């Protein structure tokens, strides 16, 4: 972690991982609308948090480590149904790691 890592940096990385989950979840054709509705809602919530606190320096190494661990977990998900499950779990954990209410 650098001294200049910001909440916006962490949230940007989290949103990139979230896009990966969304793309994988979209592979379930019958769930396409649900996946996109869920993704849109949580993406808006994550973006709101990033906009409100993005300029803050991410001094909490535990928060950074938690986001990194979440991103790592996304990289392990290969099943589209599991990705759909994580579309609501991932953003809640990311927000809590940053001291935000889900």
C-alpha positions as CSV (number, residue, x, y, z in Angstrom):
1,X,0.0,0.0,0.0
2,X,1.3,3.5,-0.8
3,X,0.8,6.6,1.2
4,X,-1.4,8.0,-1.6
5,X,-3.9,5.1,-1.9
6,X,-7.4,6.5,-1.6
7,X,-10.8,5.2,-0.9
8,X,-11.5,5.9,-4.6
9,X,-8.6,3.7,-5.6
10,X,-9.9,0.8,-3.4
11,X,-13.5,1.3,-4.7
12,X,-12.2,1.4,-8.3
13,X,-10.5,-2.0,-7.8
14,X,-13.7,-3.3,-6.1
15,X,-15.9,-2.1,-9.0
16,X,-13.6,-3.8,-11.5
17,X,-14.0,-7.1,-9.7
18,X,-17.7,-6.5,-9.5
19,X,-17.9,-6.1,-13.2
20,X,-16.2,-9.5,-13.5
21,X,-18.9,-11.0,-11.3
22,X,-21.6,-9.4,-13.4
23,X,-20.1,-10.6,-16.6
24,X,-19.9,-14.2,-15.3
25,X,-23.4,-14.0,-13.9
26,X,-24.8,-12.9,-17.2
27,X,-23.8,-16.3,-18.6
28,X,-27.0,-17.6,-16.9
29,X,-29.4,-16.6,-19.7
30,X,-32.6,-17.0,-17.5
31,X,-31.1,-14.7,-14.9
32,X,-29.8,-11.9,-17.2
33,X,-32.4,-9.3,-16.2
34,X,-32.0,-10.1,-12.5
35,X,-28.2,-10.0,-12.7
36,X,-28.2,-6.6,-14.4
37,X,-30.8,-5.1,-12.1
38,X,-28.9,-6.3,-9.0
39,X,-25.6,-5.2,-10.4
40,X,-26.9,-1.7,-11.3
41,X,-28.3,-1.2,-7.8
42,X,-25.2,-2.3,-6.0
43,X,-22.9,-0.5,-8.4
44,X,-24.8,2.8,-7.7
45,X,-24.3,2.2,-3.9
46,X,-20.6,1.5,-4.3
47,X,-20.2,4.5,-6.6
48,X,-22.0,6.7,-4.1
49,X,-19.6,5.7,-1.3
50,X,-16.6,6.3,-3.6
51,X,-18.0,9.7,-4.6
52,X,-18.6,10.7,-1.0
53,X,-15.3,9.5,0.5
54,X,-13.1,8.9,-2.6
55,X,-10.7,11.7,-1.8
56,X,-9.8,10.2,1.7
57,X,-6.5,8.4,2.1
58,X,-7.0,4.7,2.7
59,X,-4.9,4.6,5.9
60,X,-6.6,1.5,7.2
61,X,-4.5,-1.4,6.1
62,X,-7.2,-3.9,7.2
63,X,-9.7,-2.3,4.8
64,X,-7.2,-2.5,2.0
65,X,-6.5,-6.1,2.8
66,X,-10.2,-7.0,3.0
67,X,-10.8,-5.4,-0.4
68,X,-7.8,-7.3,-1.8
69,X,-9.1,-10.6,-0.3
70,X,-12.6,-10.0,-1.8
71,X,-11.0,-9.3,-5.2
72,X,-8.9,-12.5,-4.9
73,X,-12.1,-14.5,-4.1
74,X,-13.8,-13.1,-7.2
75,X,-10.8,-14.4,-9.2
76,X,-11.6,-17.9,-7.9
77,X,-15.2,-17.9,-8.9
78,X,-15.8,-19.8,-12.2
79,X,-19.5,-20.9,-11.7
80,X,-22.0,-18.3,-13.0
81,X,-24.5,-19.3,-10.4
82,X,-22.0,-18.7,-7.6
83,X,-21.2,-15.3,-9.3
84,X,-24.8,-14.4,-9.0
85,X,-24.8,-15.3,-5.3
86,X,-21.8,-13.0,-4.8
87,X,-23.4,-10.1,-6.6
88,X,-25.2,-9.1,-3.4
89,X,-22.5,-10.4,-1.0
90,X,-19.5,-8.7,-2.5
91,X,-20.6,-5.1,-2.3
92,X,-21.9,-5.5,1.3
93,X,-18.6,-6.8,2.5
94,X,-16.7,-4.2,0.6
95,X,-18.8,-1.4,2.1
96,X,-18.4,-2.8,5.6
97,X,-14.6,-3.1,5.1
98,X,-14.6,0.6,4.4
99,X,-16.7,1.5,7.4
100,X,-19.8,2.1,5.4
101,X,-23.4,0.9,5.9
102,X,-24.5,-1.5,3.2
